[in-house]
């Protein structure tokens, strides 16, 4: 009888642990969609501001594009199905953390060195703010704040 009780308790504990491991925190669905950078409301810490920016959030990550002040284009993306997978030309890695359903942290690294930490917050269902702590290799750290407005269909 004791053996059966221990077996039952052990099985229940394994099922509870498996269920807890299977539950991944989710972002608020209001993040999903196409967002446009509000250049006028953003602060680029005295750096040249881009002409425009757009990010498309999906269930599996996001794709990002900027038209820089000099007219060049910068694009990258992040896949979030298996942790964080950086998609871009630079040899970077990333960490993606859901702080809450309305707050995501993205840490970008070059090798083991952190170069940028973005705190992405959903202010309301149509506005996000990202606070970027930037650590350049050739200058002092600085902070950028960007405002993104959700594109309506």
Helices and strands as residue ranges (DSSP letters): H 2-22, G 29-31, E 33-37, G 39-41, E 52-58, E 61-67, E 73-79, E 85-87, E 92-100, E 103-110, E 113-124, E 127-134, E 142-150
